[in-house]
Amino acid sequence: MKTSTILTRGFTAGVFTLALAACTETTPPPSPIEQLADEYLEAWMEEDALMGTYYAIEGARHDKLSDNSLAGLAAWQKKEDAWLARLEGIPAPREIGSRDWVTYGLLKEQLESAVSTRICRDELWAASTTTSWHTWIPFVFDIQPLETPELRAQALTRFAAMDTYIDNEIDNLREGLRLGYSAPRVTVEAVPAQVRSLIGPDSIFLGPAQRSDDAAFSEAAEKIYNDEIAPALNRFADFIENEYLNKARDTLAVSDNPDGEACYPALVRGFVTVGVPAEEIHAVGLDQVAKIREEIQVTLDEHFGGGDVSEFLRRVNEDPAFTFDTEEAVLQYSTDALDAVKAAMPKAFGVLPKADVLVKPYPEFAKSGSGEYHSSSEDGTRPGIFYIAVADPTGRSISNQLATLHHETFPGHHLQGAIALELGDQQHPLARYLWNS
């Protein structure tokens, strides 16, 4: 979560135009921060064209993919620079907790983080089993709206853009190799097989064609898939297998990429929102692990007859008494656990999201994942989805399965994210869509 993973864009100017038209003479004009945030959000949703689909935003179109070419990225970065310069010319709001204070802080963090992490050149080495496009874009076709002829036409337009998107990724990675950037080989080795698992009658790309009762649409979607998308998938898998892997770096550390020594602290700053030295974070982590092990020891002494913590953790992950027998058992356990925690939520929280959340097994192309949450819709009518891995059930710990479920659903990401999406007009829409780790 990749939680994550997973966030995108795509909207229309109409929403903002209507909002302004509704203002009366007695309504004060939007503040400079509000105006800048409106402009940024409109452009962001247009540039990152999947957000409207992921969140089911009213008024959004569902017919584009983002421009992932290097030229497109450079054009977007130029806009970011201009917005940041304008924001720096606006006095920071002093009323802590006010709408403008929240909006200013969110926008400032978003733009500063985006600018500072450019040095990593992520677009030139997004080739691993956790960073490559194939680990997140296919999921959008699982929720592609198809209810009307217009929506089905939009779906076909997006389908037709997929091969160009894939070819742009090949171009970006090839340029990265030329400039000395690459993902670690060990993280790329499984990519060709993952991408090829997207090819075939059960491909997630064929989901819209299979769930539609419009025969003409299904036929057109299948033709685009067979003539354009499947060949592009093969091109990408062949490129990784025959060209990229031989040149990928053997080392893991990002410091072995150009400017990697500067990239690492920039990423730390982007993830934690403050410039804490990596060594300090590491020390905090070691301290936390020590405290957790002390807590585990108490439980071990009270309920399991004592013993060594490391040995017990190994047992919990490997002993058949603590693992699953079948893939069906993994799914059933997770479903039952989700039902139980849903029932318990009102006892602990006064505010709960309208949107439900479901458990689904990963599609074949992502079956090695560790579990991830995909957002519900903005209006709460489409549930969130917690994708889980069910493969290799005898090697899957029951305790880890439960911990991950709580992290991703209740009282974790679904509770947090769905409530944020359902805030309505309490805050600027940026508060619903922007996020950081």
C-alpha positions as CSV (number, residue, x, y, z in Angstrom):
1,M,0.0,0.0,0.0
2,K,0.5,0.3,-0.7
3,T,-2.1,2.1,0.4
4,S,-1.0,2.7,-2.0
5,T,-1.1,3.1,-3.4
6,I,-2.7,3.8,-4.7
7,L,-4.5,8.3,-5.8
8,T,-5.3,10.0,-9.1
9,R,-7.0,12.9,-10.9
10,G,-9.7,13.8,-13.4
11,F,-12.5,16.5,-13.0
12,T,-14.2,19.4,-14.7
13,A,-14.1,23.1,-14.3
14,G,-17.9,23.1,-14.0
15,V,-18.0,22.3,-10.3
16,F,-16.0,25.4,-9.5
17,T,-17.8,27.6,-11.9
18,L,-21.2,26.6,-10.5
19,A,-19.9,27.2,-7.0
20,L,-18.8,30.8,-7.9
21,A,-22.0,31.5,-9.7
22,A,-24.0,30.6,-6.6
23,C,-22.3,33.4,-4.6
24,T,-24.5,36.3,-3.8
25,E,-23.6,39.9,-3.1
26,T,-23.5,39.2,0.6
27,T,-21.1,36.3,0.3
28,P,-17.5,37.3,0.8
29,P,-15.2,36.5,-2.2
30,P,-13.0,33.4,-1.8
31,S,-9.7,34.1,0.0
32,P,-6.5,34.0,-2.0
33,I,-5.7,30.6,-0.5
34,E,-9.1,29.3,-1.4
35,Q,-8.7,30.5,-5.0
36,L,-5.3,29.0,-5.4
37,A,-6.4,25.7,-3.9
38,D,-9.4,25.6,-6.3
39,E,-7.1,26.3,-9.3
40,Y,-4.6,23.6,-8.1
41,L,-7.3,21.0,-7.5
42,E,-8.9,21.5,-10.9
43,A,-5.6,21.2,-12.7
44,W,-4.5,18.3,-10.5
45,M,-7.6,16.3,-11.3
46,E,-7.2,16.9,-15.0
47,E,-3.6,15.9,-15.0
48,D,-3.9,12.8,-12.9
49,A,-7.0,11.5,-14.6
50,L,-7.9,8.5,-12.5
51,M,-8.8,10.2,-9.3
52,G,-12.3,10.9,-10.4
53,T,-12.8,7.2,-11.0
54,Y,-11.1,6.0,-7.8
55,Y,-13.3,8.3,-5.7
56,A,-16.4,8.4,-7.9
57,I,-16.4,12.2,-7.8
58,E,-19.5,13.7,-9.2
59,G,-18.9,15.5,-12.5
60,A,-15.7,13.7,-13.2
61,R,-14.9,12.1,-16.5
62,H,-13.6,8.6,-16.8
63,D,-11.9,8.6,-20.2
64,K,-8.3,9.5,-19.7
65,L,-5.0,8.3,-18.3
66,S,-2.4,10.7,-17.0
67,D,0.3,11.9,-19.3
68,N,3.2,9.8,-18.1
69,S,5.6,11.0,-20.8
70,L,8.7,12.9,-19.6
71,A,7.5,15.9,-21.4
72,G,4.2,15.7,-19.7
73,L,5.8,15.4,-16.3
74,A,8.1,18.4,-17.0
75,A,5.0,20.5,-17.9
76,W,3.3,19.6,-14.7
77,Q,6.4,20.4,-12.6
78,K,6.5,23.8,-14.2
79,K,3.0,24.4,-12.9
80,E,3.9,23.2,-9.5
81,D,6.7,25.7,-9.3
82,A,4.4,28.5,-10.2
83,W,1.8,27.5,-7.6
84,L,4.4,27.2,-4.9
85,A,5.8,30.7,-5.8
86,R,2.3,32.2,-5.5
87,L,1.6,30.4,-2.2
88,E,4.8,31.8,-0.8
89,G,3.5,35.2,-1.6
90,I,0.3,34.7,0.5
91,P,0.7,35.3,4.3
92,A,0.1,32.2,6.3
93,P,-3.2,32.2,8.1
94,R,-2.9,32.7,11.9
95,E,-6.1,31.2,13.1
96,I,-5.1,27.7,13.9
97,G,-7.7,25.2,12.8
98,S,-9.5,27.6,10.4
99,R,-10.4,26.5,6.9
100,D,-7.7,28.6,5.3
101,W,-5.2,27.4,7.9
102,V,-5.9,23.8,7.0
103,T,-5.9,24.5,3.2
104,Y,-2.7,26.5,3.3
105,G,-0.9,23.7,5.3
106,L,-2.1,21.0,3.0
107,L,-1.2,22.8,-0.2
108,K,2.2,23.9,1.2
109,E,3.1,20.4,2.2
110,Q,1.9,18.9,-1.1
111,L,3.9,21.3,-3.3
112,E,7.1,21.5,-1.2
113,S,7.2,17.7,-0.9
114,A,6.7,17.2,-4.7
115,V,9.4,19.7,-5.5
116,S,11.9,18.4,-3.0
117,T,11.6,14.7,-4.1
118,R,12.1,15.4,-7.8
119,I,15.8,14.8,-7.3
120,C,15.0,11.1,-6.9
121,R,13.7,10.9,-10.5
122,D,11.2,8.2,-9.6
123,E,9.8,8.2,-13.1
124,L,13.1,6.8,-14.5
125,W,13.2,3.7,-12.3
126,A,9.7,2.7,-11.4
127,A,10.2,-0.9,-12.5
128,S,9.9,-3.0,-9.4
129,T,7.1,-5.3,-8.1
130,T,6.0,-2.4,-5.8
131,T,6.6,0.7,-8.0
132,S,5.8,-0.3,-11.6
133,W,2.6,1.0,-13.2
134,H,1.2,-2.6,-13.5
135,T,0.9,-2.8,-9.7
136,W,-1.8,-0.1,-9.5
137,I,-3.3,1.1,-12.8
138,P,-5.1,-2.2,-13.6
139,F,-7.3,-1.9,-10.5
140,V,-9.1,1.1,-12.0
141,F,-10.7,-1.1,-14.6
142,D,-12.3,-3.1,-11.7
143,I,-14.3,0.0,-10.9
144,Q,-14.6,1.7,-14.3
145,P,-18.2,3.0,-14.4
146,L,-20.3,1.7,-17.3
147,E,-23.9,2.5,-16.4
148,T,-24.7,4.7,-19.4
149,P,-23.8,4.8,-23.1
150,E,-21.7,7.9,-22.4
151,L,-19.8,6.2,-19.6
152,R,-19.2,3.1,-21.8
153,A,-17.9,5.4,-24.5
154,Q,-15.5,7.0,-22.0
155,A,-14.3,3.6,-20.9
156,L,-13.4,2.7,-24.5
157,T,-11.4,6.0,-24.8
158,R,-9.5,5.1,-21.7
159,F,-8.9,1.6,-23.0
160,A,-7.5,3.0,-26.2
161,A,-5.0,5.1,-24.3
162,M,-3.5,2.2,-22.4
163,D,-1.0,1.0,-25.0
164,T,0.5,4.5,-25.3
165,Y,0.8,4.7,-21.5
166,I,2.7,1.4,-21.4
167,D,5.0,2.4,-24.2
168,N,5.7,5.7,-22.4
169,E,6.8,3.6,-19.3
170,I,9.2,1.7,-21.5
171,D,10.6,4.9,-22.9
172,N,11.0,6.4,-19.3
173,L,12.8,3.3,-18.0
174,R,15.1,3.1,-21.0
175,E,16.0,6.8,-20.5
176,G,16.6,6.0,-16.9
177,L,19.1,3.3,-17.8
178,R,20.9,5.6,-20.1
179,L,21.3,8.1,-17.3
180,G,22.3,5.5,-14.7
181,Y,19.0,5.0,-12.9
182,S,17.5,1.6,-12.2
183,A,15.6,-0.3,-9.6
184,P,17.4,-3.1,-7.8
185,R,17.5,-6.3,-9.9
186,V,16.1,-8.4,-7.1
187,T,12.9,-6.3,-7.0
188,V,12.4,-6.5,-10.7
189,E,12.9,-10.2,-11.4
190,A,9.2,-11.1,-10.9
191,V,7.9,-8.3,-13.0
192,P,7.7,-10.0,-16.4
193,A,5.6,-12.9,-15.0
194,Q,3.3,-10.4,-13.2
195,V,2.8,-8.4,-16.3
196,R,2.1,-11.5,-18.4
197,S,-0.5,-12.7,-15.9
198,L,-2.5,-9.7,-17.1
199,I,-2.8,-11.4,-20.5
200,G,-5.6,-13.9,-21.0
201,P,-9.4,-14.4,-20.7
202,D,-9.3,-13.6,-16.9
203,S,-7.4,-10.3,-17.3
204,I,-8.6,-7.5,-15.1
205,F,-8.5,-5.3,-18.2
206,L,-11.4,-7.5,-19.6
207,G,-13.5,-6.9,-16.5
208,P,-15.6,-4.1,-17.9
209,A,-16.4,-6.1,-21.1
210,Q,-17.4,-9.1,-19.0
211,R,-19.7,-7.2,-16.6
212,S,-21.5,-5.2,-19.2
213,D,-24.7,-6.4,-20.9
214,D,-24.0,-4.0,-23.8
215,A,-22.8,-6.5,-26.5
216,A,-21.5,-3.8,-28.8
217,F,-19.4,-2.3,-26.0
218,S,-18.1,-5.6,-24.8
219,E,-17.0,-6.5,-28.4
220,A,-15.3,-3.1,-28.8
221,A,-13.5,-3.4,-25.5
222,E,-12.3,-6.9,-26.2
223,K,-11.0,-5.8,-29.6
224,I,-9.0,-3.0,-28.0
225,Y,-7.6,-5.4,-25.5
226,N,-6.6,-8.0,-28.0
227,D,-5.3,-5.6,-30.6
228,E,-3.6,-2.9,-28.4
229,I,-3.4,-3.7,-24.7
230,A,-2.2,-7.3,-24.8
231,P,0.5,-6.6,-27.3
232,A,1.7,-3.6,-25.2
233,L,1.8,-5.8,-22.1
234,N,4.0,-8.3,-24.0
235,R,6.2,-5.5,-25.1
236,F,6.7,-4.3,-21.5
237,A,7.4,-7.8,-20.2
238,D,9.9,-8.5,-23.0
239,F,11.6,-5.2,-22.4
240,I,12.1,-5.9,-18.7
241,E,13.2,-9.4,-19.3
242,N,15.5,-8.9,-22.3
243,E,16.8,-5.4,-21.7
244,Y,16.2,-4.0,-18.3
245,L,17.2,-6.9,-16.0
246,N,20.7,-7.1,-17.4
247,K,21.3,-3.5,-16.6
248,A,19.5,-3.2,-13.2
249,R,21.7,-2.5,-10.2
250,D,22.7,-5.3,-7.9
251,T,22.6,-3.1,-4.8
252,L,19.5,-2.1,-2.8
253,A,20.3,1.3,-1.5
254,V,18.8,4.3,-3.4
255,S,22.2,6.0,-2.8
256,D,23.5,4.0,-5.7
257,N,21.3,5.9,-8.2
258,P,22.5,9.3,-9.4
259,D,21.9,11.9,-6.6
260,G,20.8,9.0,-4.4
261,E,22.6,10.5,-1.3
262,A,20.3,13.6,-1.7
263,C,17.3,11.5,-2.6
264,Y,17.2,9.6,0.7
265,P,16.7,12.6,3.0
266,A,14.2,14.1,0.6
267,L,12.1,10.9,0.7
268,V,12.3,10.9,4.5
269,R,11.1,14.5,4.5
270,G,8.3,13.7,2.1
271,F,7.1,10.7,4.1
272,V,7.2,12.2,7.6
273,T,6.6,15.9,6.7
274,V,9.6,17.1,8.8
275,G,13.4,16.9,8.2
276,V,14.3,14.3,10.7
277,P,17.7,12.6,10.1
278,A,17.4,9.0,9.0
279,E,19.6,7.9,11.9
280,E,17.2,9.4,14.4
281,I,14.2,7.6,12.9
282,H,16.2,4.4,13.0
283,A,17.0,4.9,16.6
284,V,13.3,5.5,17.4
285,G,12.4,2.4,15.5
286,L,14.9,0.2,17.5
287,D,13.5,1.7,20.7
288,Q,9.9,0.9,19.7
289,V,10.8,-2.7,18.7
290,A,12.4,-3.2,22.1
291,K,9.3,-2.0,23.9
292,I,7.1,-4.2,21.7
293,R,9.2,-7.2,22.4
294,E,8.8,-6.5,26.2
295,E,5.0,-6.5,25.7
296,I,5.1,-9.7,23.8
297,Q,7.2,-11.3,26.5
298,V,4.5,-10.5,29.1
299,T,1.9,-12.1,26.9
300,L,4.2,-15.1,26.3
301,D,4.8,-15.6,30.0
302,E,1.1,-15.3,30.9
303,H,-0.5,-17.4,28.2
304,F,2.1,-19.6,26.5
305,G,4.3,-20.8,29.3
306,G,7.2,-18.3,28.7
307,G,10.1,-18.8,26.3
308,D,12.1,-16.8,23.8
309,V,10.3,-14.1,21.9
310,S,12.1,-14.7,18.6
311,E,11.4,-18.4,18.8
312,F,7.8,-17.8,19.5
313,L,7.4,-15.3,16.6
314,R,8.9,-17.9,14.3
315,R,6.4,-20.5,15.6
316,V,3.5,-18.1,15.1
317,N,4.5,-17.7,11.5
318,E,5.4,-21.3,10.7
319,D,3.5,-23.7,13.0
320,P,0.5,-25.2,11.3
321,A,-1.5,-24.4,14.5
322,F,-1.1,-20.7,13.6
323,T,-1.4,-20.8,9.8
324,F,-4.1,-21.7,7.3
325,D,-5.0,-24.9,5.4
326,T,-6.6,-23.5,2.2
327,E,-7.0,-20.3,0.3
328,E,-10.7,-20.5,1.1
329,A,-9.9,-20.5,4.8
330,V,-7.8,-17.4,4.4
331,L,-10.7,-15.5,2.8
332,Q,-13.3,-16.8,5.2
333,Y,-11.2,-15.9,8.3
334,S,-10.7,-12.4,6.9
335,T,-14.4,-12.0,6.1
336,D,-15.4,-13.2,9.6
337,A,-12.9,-10.9,11.2
338,L,-14.1,-7.9,9.3
339,D,-17.7,-8.6,10.3
340,A,-16.6,-8.8,13.9
341,V,-14.7,-5.5,13.9
342,K,-17.5,-3.7,12.0
343,A,-19.9,-4.8,14.8
344,A,-17.5,-3.5,17.5
345,M,-16.8,-0.1,15.9
346,P,-19.8,1.8,17.4
347,K,-18.6,0.9,20.9
348,A,-15.3,2.7,20.3
349,F,-16.1,5.5,17.8
350,G,-18.8,8.1,17.7
351,V,-18.3,9.0,14.0
352,L,-18.3,6.2,11.4
353,P,-18.2,6.3,7.6
354,K,-21.3,5.7,5.5
355,A,-19.3,3.6,3.1
356,D,-18.9,-0.2,3.7
357,V,-15.7,-2.1,3.1
358,L,-15.3,-5.5,1.6
359,V,-12.6,-8.2,1.5
360,K,-11.5,-9.5,-1.9
361,P,-8.7,-11.8,-3.0
362,Y,-6.0,-10.2,-5.1
363,P,-6.3,-10.7,-8.9
364,E,-3.7,-13.1,-10.3
365,F,-1.3,-10.3,-11.4
366,A,-1.0,-9.1,-7.8
367,K,-1.4,-12.4,-5.9
368,S,2.0,-11.9,-4.1
369,G,0.9,-8.7,-2.5
370,S,0.8,-8.3,1.3
371,G,-2.7,-6.7,1.5
372,E,-3.9,-3.2,0.5
373,Y,-6.9,-0.9,0.8
374,H,-8.6,0.8,-2.1
375,S,-10.9,3.7,-1.4
376,S,-14.6,3.8,-1.2
377,S,-16.5,6.4,-3.3
378,E,-16.9,10.0,-2.2
379,D,-20.6,9.7,-1.6
380,G,-20.2,6.4,0.4
381,T,-22.3,4.3,-2.0
382,R,-19.4,2.2,-3.4
383,P,-17.6,0.3,-0.7
384,G,-13.9,0.3,-0.1
385,I,-12.0,-2.9,-0.9
386,F,-9.4,-4.6,1.2
387,Y,-7.4,-6.9,-1.2
388,I,-5.8,-9.8,0.5
389,A,-3.3,-12.4,-0.6
390,V,-4.6,-16.0,-0.3
391,A,-1.8,-17.8,-2.1
392,D,0.4,-20.2,0.0
393,P,-2.0,-20.5,2.9
394,T,0.2,-22.8,4.9
395,G,2.8,-20.1,5.0
396,R,0.4,-17.4,6.0
397,S,0.2,-16.4,9.6
398,I,-3.3,-16.0,11.2
399,S,-2.0,-13.3,13.5
400,N,-0.5,-11.3,10.6
401,Q,-3.7,-11.7,8.6
402,L,-5.7,-10.2,11.4
403,A,-3.3,-7.4,12.2
404,T,-3.2,-6.3,8.5
405,L,-7.0,-6.4,8.2
406,H,-7.3,-4.0,11.2
407,H,-4.6,-1.8,9.7
408,E,-6.3,-1.6,6.4
409,T,-10.0,-1.5,7.3
410,F,-11.2,-0.8,10.9
411,P,-9.9,1.0,12.8
412,G,-7.4,1.8,10.1
413,H,-7.3,3.2,6.6
414,H,-11.0,2.7,5.7
415,L,-12.2,4.4,8.9
416,Q,-9.8,7.2,8.3
417,G,-10.1,7.6,4.6
418,A,-13.8,7.2,4.2
419,I,-14.5,9.7,6.9
420,A,-12.2,12.2,5.2
421,L,-13.9,11.7,1.9
422,E,-17.3,12.2,3.4
423,L,-16.4,15.5,5.1
424,G,-18.4,17.5,2.6
425,D,-17.9,21.2,2.7
426,Q,-16.4,21.3,6.2
427,Q,-13.0,21.8,4.6
428,H,-11.6,22.5,1.2
429,P,-11.8,19.4,-1.1
430,L,-8.0,19.1,-0.8
431,A,-8.6,17.8,2.7
432,R,-10.5,14.8,1.1
433,Y,-8.0,13.9,-1.6
434,L,-4.5,14.8,-0.4
435,W,-2.7,12.4,1.8
436,N,0.7,11.5,3.1
437,S,2.1,8.5,4.9
